[in-house]
Amino acid sequence: MELHYQTIVETLNEHFPELTQYEKCREIVDSAKKCRNSPYQYFPAFWKLLELVLTKQINNNDLQDRIFLFMEEMAKSDDDEVVNLLEIEMLEPIFGLAYEIYRDVVFEYLLPCSLELHQAQKDFFEAPTDKSKENA
């Protein structure tokens, strides 16, 4: 799949009809439409969808797999704006997850190109730590 910044919102809508099925995501999508579907206004809905899956508020392994595959396609894109969008809107927020979820994302779900981009961000962002080990 070849992804382009100019059409990324349409591609995302095509691959993830779930973005309008869940109220928390739909609110963001509706707000983004007022901004002419700017990817940087729209992608928080995609992040919210991932967050709902990771926190098991949506229990759907197929959706989770599709999200991480899409992220991998973004990481492989020849369009630098698509890669930047992935880094800023999808990979950076991973650092804010609870340690257990972060660990699962990094060690189980992120695919190679996405993981490489995420690892490069560690120079700028602090990864969550296991608080139980800090107090031991």
C-alpha positions as CSV (number, residue, x, y, z in Angstrom):
1,M,0.0,0.0,0.0
2,E,1.5,3.3,-1.0
3,L,0.5,6.1,1.4
4,H,0.5,9.8,0.6
5,Y,0.1,12.7,2.9
6,Q,-2.4,14.4,0.7
7,T,-4.8,11.4,0.7
8,I,-3.9,9.9,4.1
9,V,-7.3,10.9,5.7
10,E,-9.2,9.3,2.9
11,T,-7.1,6.1,3.2
12,L,-7.5,6.0,6.9
13,N,-11.3,6.3,6.6
14,E,-11.3,3.6,4.0
15,H,-9.3,1.1,6.1
16,F,-10.9,2.0,9.5
17,P,-14.6,2.5,9.4
18,E,-14.4,2.1,13.2
19,L,-13.3,5.7,13.4
20,T,-17.0,6.7,13.2
21,Q,-18.4,3.8,15.2
22,Y,-17.0,4.8,18.6
23,E,-18.2,8.0,20.1
24,K,-14.8,9.1,21.5
25,C,-13.3,8.8,18.0
26,R,-16.3,10.3,16.2
27,E,-16.1,13.5,18.2
28,I,-12.5,14.0,17.1
29,V,-13.4,13.2,13.5
30,D,-16.3,15.6,13.5
31,S,-14.0,18.3,14.9
32,A,-11.4,17.6,12.2
33,K,-13.9,17.9,9.4
34,K,-14.3,21.5,10.5
35,C,-10.6,21.9,9.8
36,R,-10.9,20.5,6.3
37,N,-9.7,17.0,7.5
38,S,-6.2,18.1,8.2
39,P,-4.2,15.0,9.0
40,Y,-2.8,16.6,12.2
41,Q,-6.4,17.4,13.3
42,Y,-7.7,13.9,12.2
43,F,-5.0,11.5,13.5
44,P,-5.9,12.0,17.2
45,A,-9.0,10.0,16.4
46,F,-6.8,7.2,15.1
47,W,-4.7,7.4,18.2
48,K,-7.8,7.3,20.4
49,L,-9.0,4.2,18.5
50,L,-5.6,2.5,19.3
51,E,-5.8,3.6,22.9
52,L,-9.3,2.1,23.3
53,V,-8.0,-1.2,21.9
54,L,-4.9,-1.2,24.0
55,T,-6.8,-0.5,27.2
56,K,-9.3,-3.2,26.3
57,Q,-12.2,-0.7,26.2
58,I,-12.6,-2.2,22.7
59,N,-11.8,-5.9,22.7
60,N,-10.9,-6.5,19.0
61,N,-7.6,-8.3,18.1
62,D,-8.3,-7.9,14.4
63,L,-8.6,-4.1,14.7
64,Q,-5.5,-4.0,16.8
65,D,-3.5,-5.9,14.2
66,R,-4.9,-3.7,11.4
67,I,-3.8,-0.6,13.3
68,F,-0.3,-1.8,13.8
69,L,-0.1,-3.0,10.1
70,F,-1.2,0.4,9.0
71,M,1.3,2.1,11.2
72,E,4.0,-0.1,9.7
73,E,2.9,0.9,6.2
74,M,3.2,4.5,7.3
75,A,6.7,3.9,8.6
76,K,7.7,2.4,5.2
77,S,6.3,5.3,3.2
78,D,8.5,7.2,0.8
79,D,6.5,10.3,1.7
80,D,8.4,11.9,4.6
81,E,5.2,13.8,5.7
82,V,3.5,10.4,6.3
83,V,6.5,9.2,8.4
84,N,6.5,12.5,10.4
85,L,2.7,12.1,10.9
86,L,3.3,8.6,12.3
87,E,6.1,9.7,14.6
88,I,4.2,12.7,16.0
89,E,0.6,11.4,16.2
90,M,1.1,7.7,16.8
91,L,4.5,6.8,18.1
92,E,5.2,9.8,20.5
93,P,2.0,9.2,22.5
94,I,3.2,5.6,23.2
95,F,5.6,7.0,25.7
96,G,2.6,8.2,27.8
97,L,1.1,4.8,28.2
98,A,1.1,2.9,31.5
99,Y,4.2,0.7,31.7
100,E,2.4,-2.6,31.2
101,I,0.7,-1.4,28.0
102,Y,3.9,0.3,26.8
103,R,5.9,-2.9,27.3
104,D,3.3,-4.9,25.3
105,V,3.3,-2.3,22.5
106,V,7.0,-2.2,22.2
107,F,7.8,-5.9,22.6
108,E,4.8,-7.5,21.0
109,Y,2.9,-5.2,18.7
110,L,5.1,-2.7,16.9
111,L,6.4,-4.0,13.7
112,P,10.1,-3.6,12.6
113,C,10.1,-0.2,10.8
114,S,7.7,1.4,13.3
115,L,9.7,0.0,16.2
116,E,12.9,1.4,14.7
117,L,11.3,4.9,14.5
118,H,10.0,4.5,18.0
119,Q,13.5,3.5,19.4
120,A,15.0,6.5,17.7
121,Q,12.6,8.7,19.7
122,K,14.0,7.5,23.0
123,D,16.7,10.2,22.8
124,F,13.9,12.7,23.3
125,F,11.2,11.0,25.3
126,E,11.4,8.9,28.5
127,A,10.0,5.5,28.3
128,P,7.6,4.5,31.2
129,T,9.2,2.4,33.9
130,D,7.9,-0.4,36.1
131,K,7.1,1.4,39.3
132,S,7.0,-1.8,41.3
133,K,10.6,-2.5,40.6
134,E,11.6,1.1,41.5
135,N,10.2,0.7,45.0
136,A,11.7,-2.7,45.6
